[in-house]
Amino acid sequence: MRKIDQSFRNLKLVFSALKESVSTPPVENRDFAGIVQSFEFTYELTWKTLKIYLEQQGISAPFPRVCLEEALKRGFCTGMKCGKRSLKIEIYQRIPTINL
């Protein structure tokens, strides 16, 4: 199996787990912590999958920000702005605030 295929398969699994974790409102702080941890894991695997894909296209993207910038340039992601601030901060700001 190719590396990109395995990475994408893993990404689909962790994304499904993230969707499941946010499908019910958190009751306790540890529930929210689990959602955040699931999001962070999904974020990490997303940029690493993008990195593998971009490298196969001959594009060097060794860091998360570079991967996301390259993905934005090529139209892989829409609806996000790329500025001086970290893209990860913008992603976190998109997570709805949950009051416990």
N, C-alpha and C positions, 0 to 999 in steps of 0.2 A: 504494500500500500504506500502511496506517495505521502510525503510529509504533510503537504497542504491538505490532502484529503483527511488524514487522521486529525489534524489540528481543527479543521472545519467541523468534523464529526464531534469532537470534544466540545467545541464552542456551542454547537446546537444543544448538547446535553446540559451544559452549565446554564445556557440561556433558558432552557425549559425549567431548570431548577429555580432560577431567579423568578421567572413568571409564577411558578407555584408558590414561592415564598412570599410574594406580594399579593397573592390572590385573596388572602384573609388578613384583616387588620391585626397588627401586633397588639398583644395584651400586656406583655411585660417588657422591660428594658432588654432582656436577653433576646426576645423575638426581634426587636428592632436591630439589635447588634447582629443577629443572624442574617437579616436582610442586607445590611450594609456589607457584611463579609461576603455574601453571595454576589452583590453588585461589584465589589472590588475584584473578586476572582474572575467574574465575567469580563470586566474591563481589561484586566491583565491578559486574559486569553484572547480577547478581541484584538488588542494591538499586536500581540505576538503572531496571531494568524495573519493579520495585515502585513506584518514584517516578512513572513515567509512568502506571501503572495507577491509583494513588491520586489523582493530579492529575485524571485523567479522571472520577473519582468525586467531585471537588470537595474533596479533602483535601490540604492543604499538608503536604508531607513533604520538606523541602529537604536533609536530612542522612541518612546511612546509619542511624544509631541511631533517628531518628524514623520512617523508613520501616519498619524492622524492628519497632518498637513498634506502629505502626499495623497492620502485617500480623498481628502476634500478637493484637491486640485483635479483629481481624476473623476470626480463625481460619484465616488462610492458612498459618500455620506452627504446628506443634505440637511439644511435647517440649522447648521451650527456655524458660528463665526470663529475665525482663527486670528487672534490678536496677540498682544504681548502677554496677556495672562494665560495661565495654564488652561488647556482645554478640559482637563480633568475637573477644574473648579466649575466650569460651565456645566459639565455633565452633572456634578453633584447638585448644582443649583436647580436642575430640572427635576430632581427627586422631590416629590411632594412632602411638605412638612407634616410629620406625624406627631400628634400630641399624645403623650402617655400619661 
